[in-house]
Amino acid sequence: MSRTNPCHPHHIRIRMAGVTDTGQHRDANEDSIFVDNQHCLAIVADGMGGHNAGEVASQIAIDVTSQFINAGVRIEGSTENAFSTAEPLQDLMEKSIQLANRRILQESSNDNNKSGMGTTIVCLLFCNNWFVIGNIGDSRCYRFRDGKITQLSEDHSWIQSMIKQGKINKEDAKHHSQRGLLLQALGNSEVDPSFTTGCPQVGDVFILCSDGLTEVVSNNTIGYVLSQDGSPQKTADKLVELANENGGPDNISVVVVKILPPRKSNSTIKASNTDHTGEAPVEQ
C-alpha cells in the first residue's frame, strides 16, 4: 500500500463505494463518479450540455482530477514530512480542478457539438491525518458525525448567494424556480473552487452527491440513512433508491465513505488472548 500511496492514513480504515443512476425522467446519465479505495479519493461530477456533452465534461473532470491528484500524492508524498499539514493537499486539489477546467474549455472550443458544456465537481481526499474537500457548483459533500449531518461543501449557486445575503430564507429557497441556477461550473472561463479541510474521526460517514439526490431527499433523511449500519455500497444504493421513489427527476450520484477503526495487529490480538502473566489462559 505504501508504495502506491505513501500518505495512506494508518490510524483509521477508509471504505468507500458509490453508484450513479439515470433517474426516472432522463434519457441519459451525464453524471460521473470516481471511487478509489487504494488512494482514498472520491469524486462526483454532474455534467450539463447538449448532445451528451455533459457526460463528456463530467468524465473529463473525473479523469483529469483523479490522475493529477494521485500522481501528485505519489510524487510529493515520498518526501520527508510530506503533507504534515492540509495546505499542500489543498493546493494539489486546486491545481487539478483548474487543469480540468482548462481541458474542458479546450474540448468545448474544438467541437461545436460540445460548445458550452460544463460540469460541477466535488472531490474528497484523505491523506495522513487530513481530509480535503474541494468543489465547484452545487454537487455536495456532507459529513455525519455524532448524530448530526453537516454540509462541508459550498454551493456556487444564485440561490445560495441570496441566502448568504439574507434576501431569501432556506425554506423558501427549497421551492424557488431559480434554485438550480449556477454561478460557477467547470467550463467557465475562470473558476474559484471552495475548500474545506479537517481531520477524520472513527465513526464519521461522508457522502458526496449530485443534486439529483438533494433535490428530492432531505438532509434529515440522508442523515438517518447514514446513521444506519451497512456497507458503503448498501448505503449509497439505499439513497439512490429513495431519490427514485421520490420521483427521480434528475441523474442521481452518491458516494459513501465510512471511517472505521484500524484493524488489530497480530501482536494486539495475541496480547488480548493472554492473561496478566503474559501466558495464554488455560481452559479448565
VOBA-1610 file (N, C-alpha, C; in pm, whole numbers, padded with zeros to 5 digits, always signed):
BEGIN
Met+00083-00120+00000Met+00000+00000+00000Met+00086+00124+00000Ser+00192+00126+00084Ser+00273+00246+00097Ser+00347+00279-00032Arg+00371+00182-00118Arg+00443+00209-00242Arg+00357+00285-00340Thr+00227+00268-00334Thr+00138+00337-00427Thr+00076+00461-00366Asn+00062+00462-00234Asn+00005+00579-00166Asn+00082+00603-00038Pro+00190+00683-00045Pro+00278+00699+00072Pro+00214+00771+00188Cys+00100+00837+00167Cys+00038+00908+00280Cys-00095+00846+00320His-00112+00717+00292His-00235+00649+00332His-00250+00654+00483Pro-00367+00697+00535Pro-00385+00704+00681Pro-00370+00567+00745His-00300+00561+00859His-00280+00434+00928His-00361+00425+01057His-00412+00539+01105His-00485+00539+01233His-00633+00509+01213Ile-00675+00494+01090Ile-00815+00465+01058Ile-00818+00374+00936Arg-00935+00314+00913Arg-00961+00247+00785Arg-01067+00326+00710Ile-01051+00336+00581Ile-01144+00412+00497Ile-01206+00317+00396Arg-01338+00311+00395Arg-01408+00228+00298Arg-01508+00314+00224Met-01503+00308+00092Met-01592+00391+00012Met-01649+00312-00105Ala-01770+00352-00145Ala-01837+00290-00259Ala-01938+00389-00312Gly-01978+00371-00438Gly-02071+00466-00497Gly-02155+00405-00606Val-02252+00484-00648Val-02342+00442-00755Val-02392+00567-00827Thr-02411+00556-00958Thr-02473+00663-01035Thr-02588+00605-01115Asp-02697+00679-01123Asp-02821+00627-01178Asp-02885+00734-01266Thr-02947+00691-01375Thr-03008+00785-01470Thr-03127+00858-01410Gly-03196+00795-01315Gly-03318+00854-01261Gly-03439+00815-01343Gln-03552+00875-01314Gln-03679+00834-01374Gln-03720+00915-01498His-03655+01029-01521His-03705+01117-01627His-03600+01160-01728Arg-03479+01113-01714Arg-03372+01149-01807Arg-03344+01033-01902Asp-03308+01069-02026Asp-03276+00965-02124Asp-03132+00916-02111Ala-03046+01001-02058Ala-02904+00965-02045Ala-02854+01011-01910Asn-02743+00952-01868Asn-02681+00989-01741Asn-02557+01072-01771Glu-02562+01201-01734Glu-02448+01289-01757Glu-02362+01307-01632Asp-02395+01234-01524Asp-02311+01231-01405Asp-02195+01133-01426Ser-02087+01156-01354Ser-01976+01061-01348Ser-01927+01055-01204Ile-01881+00937-01162Ile-01826+00923-01028Ile-01691+00852-01036Phe-01611+00872-00931Phe-01480+00807-00920Phe-01464+00763-00775Val-01432+00636-00754Val-01415+00580-00620Val-01285+00501-00618Asp-01188+00545-00537Asp-01057+00481-00533Asp-01021+00455-00387Asn-01051+00334-00340Asn-01021+00298-00202Asn-00871+00295-00175Gln-00793+00255-00274Gln-00649+00244-00254Gln-00585+00379-00228His-00631+00481-00302His-00573+00614-00288His-00661+00708-00205Cys-00769+00654-00147Cys-00855+00731-00055Cys-00909+00857-00120Leu-00957+00843-00243Leu-01005+00957-00321Leu-01142+00924-00380Ala-01236+01019-00366Ala-01370+01005-00423Ala-01408+01135-00492Ile-01478+01123-00607Ile-01517+01241-00685Ile-01656+01217-00744Val-01738+01322-00745Val-01866+01322-00815Val-01870+01444-00905Ala-01915+01426-01029Ala-01929+01536-01125Ala-02065+01524-01193Asp-02134+01637-01206Asp-02268+01644-01264Asp-02260+01730-01390Gly-02260+01665-01506Gly-02238+01735-01632Gly-02363+01801-01687Met-02340+01898-01775Met-02451+01969-01841Met-02407+02009-01981Gly-02503+02008-02075Gly-02474+02044-02212Gly-02547+01955-02309Gly-02575+02005-02429Gly-02649+01926-02528Gly-02564+01820-02595His-02631+01731-02671His-02563+01625-02748His-02475+01539-02657Asn-02522+01510-02535Asn-02449+01430-02438Asn-02315+01493-02398Ala-02298+01623-02428Ala-02173+01689-02394Ala-02151+01694-02243Gly-02258+01695-02166Gly-02244+01695-02021Gly-02173+01570-01972Glu-02204+01458-02034Glu-02137+01333-01999Glu-01988+01342-02028Val-01953+01406-02140Val-01812+01424-02176Val-01743+01514-02074Ala-01807+01625-02040Ala-01747+01720-01945Ala-01724+01656-01809Ser-01823+01583-01759Ser-01808+01523-01626Ser-01699+01416-01627Gln-01686+01342-01737Gln-01582+01239-01743Gln-01443+01301-01753Ile-01431+01410-01830Ile-01302+01481-01835Ile-01264+01528-01695Ala-01360+01586-01625Ala-01333+01636-01490Ala-01284+01523-01399Ile-01351+01409-01405Ile-01312+01294-01323Ile-01173+01246-01360Asp-01148+01228-01489Asp-01020+01172-01534Asp-00904+01264-01498Val-00918+01393-01526Val-00807+01486-01504Val-00778+01502-01355Thr-00880+01526-01275Thr-00856+01549-01133Thr-00801+01425-01064Ser-00856+01309-01093Ser-00810+01186-01026Ser-00665+01154-01063Gln-00632+01167-01190Gln-00495+01135-01234Gln-00395+01235-01176Phe-00431+01363-01175Phe-00340+01465-01125Phe-00319+01452-00975Ile-00428+01432-00901Ile-00417+01419-00755Ile-00337+01295-00718Asn-00367+01181-00778Asn-00297+01059-00743Asn-00149+01068-00777Ala-00116+01129-00892Ala+00024+01146-00928Ala+00094+01240-00830Gly+00027+01348-00794Gly+00086+01443-00700Gly+00111+01383-00563Val+00015+01307-00514Val+00031+01242-00383Val+00146+01142-00389Arg+00156+01068-00496Arg+00261+00967-00509Arg+00400+01032-00513Ile+00413+01141-00589Ile+00544+01206-00605Ile+00581+01287-00481Glu+00490+01374-00438Glu+00520+01462-00325Glu+00520+01386-00193Gly+00441+01280-00186Gly+00430+01208-00059Gly+00553+01128-00023Ser+00645+01111-00117Ser+00767+01034-00089Ser+00873+01119-00019Thr+00851+01251-00010Thr+00947+01339+00055Thr+00922+01343+00205Glu+01024+01380+00282Glu+01014+01381+00427Glu+00913+01485+00473Asn+00831+01446+00570Asn+00730+01535+00628Asn+00628+01586+00525Ala+00610+01509+00419Ala+00512+01548+00318Ala+00372+01548+00377Phe+00295+01651+00344Phe+00155+01659+00383Phe+00137+01653+00535Ser+00229+01713+00607Ser+00213+01723+00752Ser+00105+01823+00788Thr+00069+01909+00694Thr-00046+01998+00706Thr-00136+01975+00586Ala-00256+02031+00590Ala-00352+02012+00481Ala-00327+02107+00364Glu-00250+02212+00386Glu-00234+02315+00283Glu-00180+02262+00150Pro-00071+02180+00149Pro-00024+02130+00020Pro-00124+02037-00050Leu-00206+01969+00028Leu-00310+01885-00031Leu-00416+01971-00098Gln-00452+02081-00033Gln-00549+02173-00092Gln-00492+02235-00220Asp-00365+02272-00217Asp-00302+02328-00337Asp-00304+02227-00451Leu-00275+02102-00418Leu-00275+01997-00519Leu-00414+01980-00579Met-00516+01980-00494Met-00652+01964-00544Met-00694+02083-00629Glu-00656+02204-00586Glu-00692+02321-00666Glu-00629+02316-00804Lys-00502+02278-00812Lys-00435+02268-00942Lys-00506+02166-01031Ser-00552+02056-00971Ser-00620+01954-01051Ser-00752+02005-01105Ile-00825+02082-01025Ile-00954+02136-01069Ile-00933+02241-01177Gln-00833+02325-01161Gln-00805+02427-01262Gln-00761+02362-01393Leu-00682+02256-01385Leu-00641+02184-01505Leu-00761+02121-01574Ala-00851+02063-01497Ala-00973+02004-01555Ala-01055+02111-01626Asn-01062+02229-01567Asn-01138+02337-01631Asn-01077+02375-01765Arg-00945+02383-01771Arg-00879+02417-01898Arg-00902+02309-02002Arg-00900+02184-01961Arg-00922+02074-02057Arg-01064+02078-02112Ile-01160+02107-02027Ile-01300+02114-02071Ile-01318+02231-02168Leu-01260+02345-02135Leu-01267+02461-02226Leu-01205+02429-02360Gln-01092+02360-02358Gln-01024+02325-02483Gln-01110+02230-02567Glu-01166+02129-02503Glu-01251+02033-02574Glu-01376+02101-02627Ser-01431+02193-02551Ser-01551+02266-02593Ser-01524+02352-02715Ser-01405+02414-02721Ser-01372+02501-02834Ser-01338+02422-02960Asn-01302+02295-02944Asn-01263+02213-03060Asn-01379+02143-03128Asp-01497+02143-03066Asp-01611+02068-03120Asp-01739+02149-03095Asn-01802+02192-03202Asn-01924+02273-03189Asn-02034+02202-03112Asn-02040+02069-03124Asn-02142+01993-03052Asn-02120+01995-02901Lys-01998+02031-02860Lys-01967+02035-02716Lys-01952+02178-02667Ser-01982+02273-02750Ser-01968+02414-02712Ser-02058+02446-02592Gly-02001+02507-02491Gly-02078+02544-02374Gly-02098+02434-02272Met-02038+02319-02295Met-02056+02210-02198Met-01987+02246-02067Gly-02035+02187-01960Gly-01977+02214-01830Gly-02012+02105-01731Thr-01963+02119-01611Thr-01991+02020-01508Thr-01960+02077-01370Thr-02032+02028-01271Thr-01994+02052-01133Thr-01885+01952-01097Ile-01824+01970-00982Ile-01733+01868-00930Ile-01722+01884-00779Val-01713+01773-00710Val-01681+01772-00567Val-01586+01656-00543Cys-01473+01686-00478Cys-01368+01588-00452Cys-01346+01573-00303Leu-01314+01452-00261Leu-01281+01424-00121Leu-01157+01336-00118Leu-01051+01386-00054Leu-00923+01315-00045Leu-00883+01301+00101Phe-00839+01180+00138Phe-00783+01155+00270Phe-00633+01131+00256Cys-00555+01194+00342Cys-00410+01176+00337Cys-00352+01204+00476Asn-00273+01110+00526Asn-00219+01120+00661Asn-00333+01147+00760Asn-00327+01259+00833Asn-00430+01287+00933Asn-00542+01376+00880Trp-00544+01401+00749Trp-00630+01506+00695Trp-00734+01455+00597Phe-00842+01531+00585Phe-00926+01521+00466Phe-00933+01659+00402Val-00947+01660+00270Val-00962+01784+00195Val-01081+01767+00101Ile-01170+01866+00102Ile-01285+01869+00013Ile-01272+01992-00076Gly-01288+01972-00206Gly-01289+02084-00300Gly-01409+02072-00391Asn-01473+02186-00423Asn-01591+02176-00510Asn-01609+02301-00595Ile-01676+02279-00706Ile-01728+02383-00795Ile-01872+02346-00828Gly-01964+02442-00815Gly-02103+02414-00847Gly-02182+02373-00725Asp-02285+02288-00746Asp-02375+02252-00636Asp-02376+02103-00603Ser-02281+02026-00656Ser-02265+01890-00604Ser-02203+01903-00465Arg-02248+01819-00373Arg-02219+01844-00232Arg-02140+01733-00164Cys-02078+01772-00052Cys-02020+01675+00042Cys-02077+01703+00179Tyr-02129+01600+00243Tyr-02178+01607+00381Tyr-02094+01515+00469Arg-02093+01546+00598Arg-02036+01454+00697Arg-02139+01427+00805Phe-02156+01302+00839Phe-02241+01263+00951Phe-02150+01226+01067Arg-02162+01303+01177Arg-02077+01282+01295Arg-02158+01309+01421Asp-02151+01219+01517Asp-02218+01237+01646Asp-02366+01270+01630Gly-02431+01201+01538Gly-02574+01216+01520Gly-02618+01338+01443Lys-02523+01411+01383Lys-02557+01535+01313Lys-02498+01533+01173Ile-02579+01574+01073Ile-02531+01584+00936Ile-02497+01730+00906Thr-02379+01751+00846Thr-02330+01886+00818Thr-02282+01893+00674Gln-02326+01996+00601Gln-02274+02018+00466Gln-02137+02083+00477Leu-02036+02019+00417Leu-01899+02070+00424Leu-01857+02143+00296Ser-01928+02122+00189Ser-01900+02192+00064Ser-01983+02320+00059Glu-01953+02406-00038Glu-02026+02532-00054Glu-02091+02537-00192Asp-02222+02557-00196Asp-02292+02568-00325Asp-02253+02698-00394His-02217+02687-00522His-02191+02805-00603His-02313+02829-00691Ser-02420+02871-00626Ser-02547+02889-00695Ser-02605+03027-00662Trp-02693+03072-00749Trp-02758+03201-00727Trp-02840+03199-00599Ile-02909+03088-00576Ile-02997+03080-00460Ile-02915+03085-00330Gln-02797+03021-00330Gln-02713+03025-00211Gln-02660+03165-00186Ser-02630+03238-00293Ser-02583+03376-00276Ser-02694+03463-00216Met-02819+03437-00254Met-02932+03511-00197Met-02950+03478-00049Ile-02929+03352-00013Ile-02938+03311+00127Ile-02831+03380+00210Lys-02708+03382+00158Lys-02597+03444+00230Lys-02619+03594+00250Gln-02686+03656+00153Gln-02714+03799+00163Gln-02839+03829+00246Gly-02907+03725+00290Gly-03025+03742+00372Gly-03148+03786+00294Lys-03146+03766+00161Lys-03257+03809+00078Lys-03364+03702+00061Ile-03332+03580+00104Ile-03429+03471+00099Ile-03393+03372+00208Asn-03493+03309+00269Asn-03462+03211+00373Asn-03450+03072+00312Lys-03392+02980+00389Lys-03363+02847+00338Lys-03491+02771+00300Glu-03599+02793+00374Glu-03723+02721+00345Glu-03781+02764+00211Asp-03784+02896+00186Asp-03833+02945+00058Asp-03741+02904-00056Ala-03612+02895-00027Ala-03515+02860-00131Ala-03541+02721-00188Lys-03593+02631-00104Lys-03617+02493-00148Lys-03714+02486-00265His-03801+02586-00279His-03905+02582-00381His-03890+02693-00486His-03779+02765-00479His-03759+02878-00571His-03731+02826-00712Ser-03788+02894-00812Ser-03774+02849-00951Ser-03631+02859-01003Gln-03548+02943-00939Gln-03410+02962-00985Gln-03308+02888-00896Arg-03355+02791-00820Arg-03263+02725-00727Arg-03154+02646-00798Gly-03176+02611-00925Gly-03075+02533-00998Gly-02978+02618-01078Leu-02987+02750-01068Leu-02900+02839-01145Leu-02762+02845-01080Leu-02660+02804-01155Leu-02524+02801-01101Leu-02448+02928-01134Leu-02367+02972-01040Leu-02278+03085-01063Leu-02139+03039-01106Gln-02107+02914-01078Gln-01979+02857-01120Gln-01998+02713-01166Ala-01923+02675-01269Ala-01916+02536-01314Ala-01787+02521-01392Leu-01731+02403-01393Leu-01618+02378-01482Leu-01666+02394-01625Gly-01589+02468-01704Gly-01631+02508-01837Gly-01648+02659-01846Asn-01649+02727-01729Asn-01645+02873-01726Asn-01503+02919-01758Ser-01491+03046-01801Ser-01357+03097-01833Ser-01267+03100-01711Glu-01325+03126-01594Glu-01250+03123-01469Glu-01334+03056-01361Val-01267+02983-01273Val-01337+02920-01162Val-01258+02943-01033Asp-01330+02947-00923Asp-01271+02970-00791Asp-01326+02865-00696Pro-01257+02751-00684Pro-01310+02642-00601Pro-01319+02680-00453Ser-01410+02615-00384Ser-01419+02625-00238Ser-01357+02501-00176Phe-01297+02519-00059Phe-01229+02407+00006Phe-01265+02400+00155Thr-01266+02279+00206Thr-01282+02253+00348Thr-01180+02147+00386Thr-01109+02167+00497Thr-01014+02068+00545Thr-01045+02034+00690Gly-00999+01917+00731Gly-01022+01876+00868Gly-00958+01741+00894Cys-00989+01684+01008Cys-00934+01554+01049Cys-01049+01454+01064Pro-01041+01342+00993Pro-01146+01241+01007Pro-01137+01170+01141Gln-01252+01125+01191Gln-01260+01050+01316Gln-01330+00918+01291Val-01293+00819+01369Val-01362+00690+01361Val-01511+00712+01387Gly-01595+00658+01302Gly-01739+00675+01313Gly-01795+00777+01216Asp-01708+00862+01158Asp-01755+00958+01058Asp-01808+00884+00935Val-01910+00942+00875Val-01958+00896+00745Val-01968+01019+00655Phe-01900+01013+00541Phe-01905+01121+00443Phe-01989+01077+00324Ile-02051+01174+00260Ile-02125+01144+00138Ile-02098+01255+00037Leu-02068+01215-00085Leu-02060+01305-00200Leu-02182+01275-00287Cys-02246+01380-00341Cys-02367+01354-00419Cys-02394+01467-00516Ser-02466+01435-00622Ser-02516+01535-00715Ser-02651+01584-00664Asp-02701+01691-00726Asp-02828+01747-00678Asp-02947+01660-00713Gly-02925+01555-00791Gly-03031+01458-00815Gly-03075+01388-00688Leu-02988+01386-00587Leu-03025+01333-00455Leu-03084+01444-00369Thr-03012+01554-00355Thr-03050+01656-00257Thr-03176+01733-00295Glu-03213+01732-00422Glu-03336+01799-00463Glu-03461+01727-00415Val-03450+01596-00391Val-03570+01518-00358Val-03560+01439-00228Val-03442+01439-00166Val-03426+01370-00037Val-03369+01472+00062Ser-03438+01491+00174Ser-03400+01594+00270Ser-03270+01558+00341Asn-03205+01662+00397Asn-03083+01638+00474Asn-03108+01547+00593Asn-03223+01563+00658Asn-03254+01478+00773Asn-03267+01332+00734Thr-03328+01308+00618Thr-03342+01170+00570Thr-03207+01113+00532Ile-03125+01193+00465Ile-02989+01148+00431Ile-02914+01113+00559Gly-02924+01198+00660Gly-02856+01172+00786Gly-02903+01044+00851Tyr-03034+01019+00847Tyr-03087+00896+00906Tyr-03029+00773+00835Val-03024+00777+00703Val-02971+00662+00629Val-02823+00643+00662Leu-02748+00752+00673Leu-02606+00742+00704Leu-02583+00688+00845Ser-02680+00705+00933Ser-02665+00659+01072Ser-02684+00508+01086Gln-02739+00444+00985Gln-02769+00302+00993Gln-02646+00217+00961Asp-02643+00098+01020Asp-02537+00003+00988Asp-02552-00043+00843Gly-02443-00083+00786Gly-02444-00131+00648Gly-02320-00086+00575Ser-02287-00156+00470Ser-02168-00123+00392Ser-02188+00009+00319Pro-02079+00075+00278Pro-02093+00196+00196Pro-02177+00173+00071Gln-02161+00055+00009Gln-02237+00028-00113Gln-02387+00019-00085Lys-02424-00051+00021Lys-02566-00063+00055Lys-02625+00072+00091Thr-02547+00155+00160Thr-02595+00288+00197Thr-02615+00375+00075Ala-02520+00373-00017Ala-02533+00450-00141Ala-02653+00403-00222Asp-02669+00272-00233Asp-02782+00216-00308Asp-02916+00259-00247Lys-02923+00261-00114Lys-03046+00299-00046Lys-03082+00445-00075Leu-02983+00532-00076Leu-03010+00673-00102Leu-03058+00695-00246Val-02999+00625-00340Val-03045+00635-00479Val-03187+00580-00492Glu-03214+00472-00421Glu-03350+00415-00421Glu-03451+00516-00370Leu-03418+00587-00263Leu-03509+00688-00208Leu-03531+00802-00307Ala-03424+00845-00375Ala-03439+00952-00473Ala-03533+00911-00586Asn-03520+00788-00631Asn-03608+00739-00737Asn-03751+00722-00688Glu-03768+00680-00564Glu-03903+00670-00507Glu-03970+00806-00497Asn-03890+00910-00483Asn-03943+01047-00473Asn-03950+01116-00609Gly-03947+01038-00714Gly-03966+01092-00848Gly-03847+01085-00939Gly-03727+01085-00881Gly-03605+01074-00960Gly-03602+01165-01081Pro-03623+01297-01066Pro-03632+01385-01182Pro-03500+01409-01253Asp-03388+01376-01191Asp-03257+01404-01249Asp-03167+01282-01230Asn-03050+01286-01293Asn-02949+01184-01266Asn-02911+01190-01118Ile-02880+01075-01061Ile-02851+01065-00918Ile-02716+00997-00899Ser-02625+01063-00829Ser-02495+01005-00799Ser-02464+01018-00651Val-02417+00910-00593Val-02388+00907-00450Val-02261+00826-00427Val-02169+00881-00348Val-02053+00807-00298Val-02055+00817-00146Val-02047+00704-00079Val-02048+00699+00067Val-01911+00653+00116Val-01859+00724+00218Val-01728+00693+00275Val-01745+00673+00425Lys-01705+00556+00473Lys-01715+00526+00616Lys-01575+00517+00677Ile-01559+00582+00792Ile-01432+00583+00864Ile-01441+00480+00977Leu-01357+00378+00968Leu-01361+00265+01061Leu-01234+00261+01145Pro-01238+00193+01260Pro-01116+00179+01340Pro-01014+00094+01267Pro-00885+00111+01298Pro-00783+00028+01232Pro-00797-00117+01273Arg-00751-00203+01187Arg-00753-00345+01221Arg-00652-00371+01333Lys-00685-00465+01420Lys-00592-00502+01525Lys-00472-00573+01463Ser-00353-00536+01511Ser-00233-00605+01464Ser-00227-00744+01525Asn-00143-00830+01468Asn-00129-00967+01521Asn-00082-00965+01665Ser+00007-00868+01699Ser+00057-00862+01836Ser-00053-00821+01932Thr-00143-00730+01887Thr-00254-00688+01972Thr-00349-00803+01996Ile-00378-00878+01890Ile-00468-00992+01902Ile-00409-01097+01996Lys-00277-01119+01981Lys-00210-01218+02067Lys-00214-01174+02212Ala-00190-01043+02235Ala-00190-00992+02373Ala-00327-01004+02436Ser-00432-00985+02357Ser-00567-00990+02411Ser-00607-01131+02450Asn-00532-01229+02402Asn-00562-01369+02432Asn-00472-01424+02543Thr-00402-01334+02616Thr-00318-01377+02726Thr-00365-01313+02856Asp-00325-01373+02969Asp-00360-01312+03098Asp-00248-01217+03141His-00256-01164+03264His-00160-01062+03308His-00019-01115+03319Thr+00001-01248+03322Thr+00135-01304+03329Thr+00200-01312+03193Gly+00122-01285+03089Gly+00175-01293+02953Gly+00158-01430+02894Glu+00098-01522+02969Glu+00077-01657+02922Glu-00068-01674+02878Ala-00089-01758+02779Ala-00223-01785+02732Ala-00301-01855+02842Pro-00426-01815+02863Pro-00507-01878+02969Pro-00532-02025+02936Val-00535-02105+03041Val-00558-02247+03025Val-00705-02277+03047Glu-00764-02347+02953Glu-00905-02382+02967Glu-00922-02482+03079Gln-01022-02459+03161Gln-01047-02551+03273Gln-01140-02664+03227
//
